[in-house]
Structure formats: C-alpha cells, structure tokens
Amino acid sequence: MTEPDLFAEAAAELYTADPDQFIERRGVLAAQARAAGQAPAAKRITGLRKPTRSAWVLNQLVWAVPGVPSELASLGRELRAAQRSLDGAAIRELSLRRHRLIESLARQAFTAVGLRAPPAALRDEVTATLGAALADPEIADQLAAGTLERAARSEGFGPGPPALTLVTSSGGRRPAAADSSRVRRASRALAVAGTAPAAGPAARAPAPPAEPAGGDREHRRQAALAAAEQAVTEADRAAGAATTAEQDLERAVQVMEEQLADARRSLSQTRAQARRARSRQRQARLALDRLRR
C-alpha cells in the first residue's frame, strides 16, 4: 500500500472512531506504518490531532451522509453570489434556506451519534461550524474531508441577511439610506387605508348608509351569525385533522430517524471492524514476509 493510501485509511479510521480511543489508535496505526517501512506516513499519522466533540459529531455526519459537503458547497455559492450582487429578494430567500439546512444537518448529525438532547454549547458549536462552512469555502473543504479537528465560526452570512450597502461615486461603500419615495408611497397607502390622520380641518368622514328596516336587519344578522358559526366549526374540524396528521407524521419520522441512526451506527462500527481486519491482515503478511526472507 502506498504512503498516501496508508495515511488516508488511518485518518478515516481515527476520525470516525470514538474520540476516547483516538490517542491509543493513533499510536498503533503509526507503529504499523513504521513496521511497513512507511516512515513518512507514520509521521503524518502521528501529526493528526484529536477532534473536539463538536468536530467529531460533524465528521460522523459527513461519513454517514456523503451528500452533505456538496449540499453545503452549492448553497454557499448561492449565498456569496447574492451577497455580491446585493439582491435583497435572493438574500432573504437564501437566508431562510440557510437556516433550514443548518437545522436539518445539525439534527441529522446528532441523530447519527445517538444524541437526542445535545448540550446547548455542543449544539451551538455544531450549528456555528455549519454556518462557517457555508460562508468560507476553506472551512467547507475541511468539513468535506471528514477529518475536522475543531469547531469553526465565521462572521460571513449570519442568521439574518447582511446589511445592504451602496457603492458611492468614489468607489467606496456606505450603508443604504432610507428611500424617501418609499416613505411617501407608504404614507399615501396608509391614508387610502384610513389609518393616516385627516388631511385638514375640511376633511370629513363619509356619511354611513341608511339602515334598513329593523326586521330585515335582524334576519340578516342571524343568517350571518349562523354562517360564521358553521365556518368556525368546519375550520376547527379541518385544523384538528391537520394537527393529528402532523403528529402522526412527526412520530413516523422520529421512528425512521431512530432506525436510520441505528443503521448508520452499525455501518460505522462495521467499517471500523473492516479497517482493523485489514490492518491485522497487513501485519500478518508483513510477518510472513519477514519469516520467508
């Protein structure tokens, strides 16, 4: 096995295994590389650093769901393009997508490692790192490798859209000022809606229409009341059915997520066992080669 392949396999094992076993396994893998005559690989393996808990959680997500890096990279490009073009509508829409993606990936990450109620500090580090990966391509590349060592934080695209700026004639940038024409249009709209104050003392409210006869008025009021009560009853029934369906689906999704988490844990354990078996296989072949010489 070549030096890059040996190092890559060792890194994959270390960053997907339990962090508590990192130091011990790193020493074993480095020793195996030296025994195989791969001193450069042994040196690189020794240089690997134990990941923090939040970095380990994200590494498990990347190894368990290979499509995560491309999803982050794609949205990150859209976010940066919208920010450069100062497209307010796109920024608002992408900010919502950003929030939803981070929440979804964080939930998948904690499910993958069996943490249903992660500590607030751990959740903050995981979500901050996902946000940093969307803002900074270098962080996204580190995350995509599945060998992240520590959490990251970026001041790029924050939870809300960035403040828009205007390019001045001198080439500099300044905050966008209030648009007086929009203010005037809003004032006119309020006046039309009847919420603005009267234009002057001559302004008068329109006279109310003449009221119909008492019997007809009461009949129409009762009919309108009955129709309103029927509408409320139907809305209550529809809302109850929708709530029940939502709760049923939430329970079904929770069960499927738990089953998926169990399957991913089993896959991760099987991969680790396979890597250890291949490592033992290499050691056995090396021992056999030494005996045959």
KELO-854128 format. One record per residue (C-alpha): residue in three letters; x, y, z. Coordinates in steps of 0.1 Angstrom, whole numbers, padded with zeros to 4 digits, always signed. Layout:
! residues N
alaXYZ/...
! end
This chain:
! residues 293
met+0000+0000+0000/thr+0013+0034-0009/glu+0021+0061+0017/pro-0009+0084+0007/asp-0033+0054+0008/leu-0020+0042+0042/phe-0023+0077+0057/ala-0058+0082+0042/glu-0070+0049+0057/ala-0055+0057+0091/ala-0071+0091+0091/ala-0105+0077+0081/glu-0103+0052+0110/leu-0092+0078+0136/tyr-0118+0104+0127/thr-0147+0080+0126/ala-0139+0061+0158/asp-0147+0071+0193/pro-0126+0102+0203/asp-0117+0085+0235/gln-0098+0059+0215/phe-0081+0084+0193/ile-0047+0087+0210/glu-0043+0050+0215/arg-0053+0041+0179/arg-0031+0068+0165/gly-0001+0053+0182/val-0010+0018+0170/leu-0015+0030+0134/ala+0017+0050+0133/ala+0036+0020+0146/gln+0021-0002+0119/ala+0031+0023+0093/arg+0067+0023+0105/ala+0067-0015+0106/ala+0056-0015+0070/gly+0085+0007+0061/gln+0063+0038+0056/ala+0081+0063+0079/pro+0066+0094+0061/ala+0031+0080+0066/ala+0039+0072+0102/lys+0050+0108+0107/arg+0018+0122+0092/ile-0004+0099+0112/thr+0014+0110+0144/gly+0007+0146+0135/leu-0031+0140+0134/arg-0049+0158+0162/lys-0078+0145+0183/pro-0111+0162+0173/thr-0132+0182+0197/arg-0166+0167+0204/ser-0184+0190+0180/ala-0159+0183+0152/trp-0163+0146+0158/val-0201+0149+0155/leu-0198+0167+0122/asn-0172+0141+0109/gln-0198+0114+0117/leu-0224+0133+0097/val-0201+0136+0066/trp-0190+0100+0067/ala-0226+0088+0072/val-0243+0111+0047/pro-0218+0117+0018/gly-0240+0142+0000/val-0236+0168+0028/pro-0205+0185+0015/ser-0219+0191-0020/glu-0252+0204-0005/leu-0232+0229+0017/ala-0210+0239-0012/ser-0239+0246-0035/leu-0258+0268-0011/gly-0226+0285-0001/arg-0220+0296-0037/glu-0255+0309-0040/leu-0252+0329-0007/arg-0220+0345-0018/ala-0233+0354-0052/ala-0264+0370-0037/gln-0243+0389-0013/arg-0220+0402-0041/ser-0250+0413-0062/leu-0269+0429-0033/asp-0300+0411-0044/gly-0323+0417-0014/ala-0350+0392-0025/ala-0324+0365-0031/ile-0307+0372+0002/arg-0340+0369+0021/glu-0349+0336+0004/leu-0314+0321+0008/ser-0312+0332+0044/leu-0343+0311+0051/arg-0329+0281+0032/arg-0296+0286+0051/his-0314+0284+0085/arg-0334+0253+0074/leu-0304+0235+0061/ile-0283+0241+0092/glu-0311+0230+0115/ser-0317+0199+0093/leu-0280+0189+0092/ala-0275+0195+0129/arg-0305+0173+0137/gln-0291+0146+0114/ala-0256+0149+0129/phe-0269+0144+0165/thr-0292+0116+0154/ala-0263+0098+0137/val-0243+0098+0170/gly-0273+0089+0192/leu-0276+0124+0209/arg-0313+0132+0211/ala-0308+0161+0235/pro-0273+0176+0229/pro-0260+0202+0254/ala-0266+0237+0243/ala-0229+0245+0240/leu-0223+0215+0217/arg-0253+0224+0196/asp-0241+0259+0193/glu-0206+0248+0181/val-0221+0224+0155/thr-0245+0249+0141/ala-0218+0276+0141/thr-0194+0253+0122/leu-0221+0245+0096/gly-0227+0282+0091/ala-0190+0288+0088/ala-0188+0261+0061/leu-0215+0280+0041/ala-0196+0313+0044/asp-0160+0301+0040/pro-0150+0276+0012/glu-0118+0266+0031/ile-0139+0255+0061/ala-0162+0237+0038/asp-0133+0218+0023/gln-0121+0208+0058/leu-0155+0196+0067/ala-0159+0177+0034/ala-0127+0157+0042/gly-0144+0142+0073/thr-0113+0150+0093/leu-0124+0182+0111/glu-0104+0188+0143/arg-0123+0217+0159/ala-0153+0238+0156/ala-0152+0269+0134/arg-0171+0302+0134/ser-0174+0328+0106/glu-0187+0363+0105/gly-0199+0358+0070/phe-0236+0352+0062/gly-0251+0354+0097/pro-0285+0343+0110/gly-0301+0372+0092/pro-0294+0389+0058/pro-0263+0412+0058/ala-0268+0449+0058/leu-0271+0461+0023/thr-0246+0487+0011/leu-0244+0512-0017/val-0214+0519-0039/thr-0205+0556-0038/ser-0192+0576-0068/ser-0157+0574-0052/gly-0158+0536-0053/gly-0163+0532-0015/arg-0193+0517+0002/arg-0218+0532+0026/pro-0249+0519+0043/ala-0281+0523+0022/ala-0301+0554+0033/ala-0339+0554+0037/asp-0357+0557+0004/ser-0379+0589+0008/ser-0400+0579-0022/arg-0409+0546-0004/val-0418+0566+0027/arg-0441+0589+0007/arg-0457+0559-0010/ala-0463+0542+0024/ser-0479+0574+0037/arg-0502+0576+0008/ala-0511+0539+0013/leu-0519+0545+0049/ala-0541+0575+0040/val-0560+0554+0015/ala-0565+0526+0041/gly-0579+0552+0065/thr-0551+0548+0091/ala-0534+0582+0084/pro-0547+0614+0100/ala-0571+0636+0081/ala-0555+0660+0056/gly-0570+0691+0072/pro-0600+0705+0091/ala-0621+0704+0059/ala-0618+0666+0058/arg-0649+0647+0067/ala-0658+0610+0071/pro-0683+0597+0046/ala-0719+0595+0059/pro-0729+0560+0069/pro-0755+0543+0046/ala-0791+0544+0057/glu-0800+0514+0079/pro-0827+0490+0066/ala-0858+0482+0085/gly-0854+0465+0119/gly-0868+0431+0109/asp-0847+0427+0078/arg-0816+0438+0096/glu-0821+0413+0124/his-0828+0385+0099/arg-0796+0392+0080/arg-0776+0394+0113/gln-0789+0360+0124/ala-0781+0345+0089/ala-0745+0359+0090/leu-0741+0346+0126/ala-0751+0311+0116/ala-0728+0311+0086/ala-0699+0323+0107/glu-0706+0296+0133/gln-0706+0270+0106/ala-0674+0283+0092/val-0657+0281+0126/thr-0670+0246+0131/glu-0655+0235+0097/ala-0623+0253+0104/asp-0620+0236+0138/arg-0626+0202+0122/ala-0600+0208+0095/ala-0574+0221+0120/gly-0580+0191+0142/ala-0575+0167+0113/ala-0544+0185+0101/thr-0529+0185+0137/thr-0535+0148+0140/ala-0519+0141+0107/glu-0489+0163+0116/gln-0484+0145+0149/asp-0487+0111+0132/leu-0461+0121+0106/glu-0438+0135+0132/arg-0439+0102+0151/ala-0433+0083+0119/val-0403+0105+0110/gln-0389+0101+0145/val-0391+0063+0143/met-0375+0063+0109/glu-0347+0087+0121/glu-0340+0064+0150/gln-0339+0034+0127/leu-0316+0053+0103/ala-0293+0063+0132/asp-0291+0027+0143/ala-0282+0016+0108/arg-0256+0043+0105/arg-0240+0034+0138/ser-0239-0003+0127/leu-0224+0008+0094/ser-0198+0029+0112/gln-0189+0000+0135/thr-0187-0025+0106/arg-0164-0001+0087/ala-0142+0002+0118/gln-0141-0036+0122/ala-0132-0039+0085/arg-0104-0014+0088/arg-0090-0032+0118/ala-0092-0065+0100/arg-0074-0051+0070/ser-0048-0037+0094/arg-0043-0071+0110/gln-0041-0087+0075/arg-0013-0063+0066/gln+0006-0071+0098/ala+0002-0109+0092/arg+0016-0105+0057/leu+0045-0085+0069/ala+0053-0111+0095/leu+0051-0138+0069/asp+0074-0119+0045/arg+0099-0114+0073/leu+0099-0152+0080/arg+0103-0161+0043/arg+0135-0139+0040/
! end
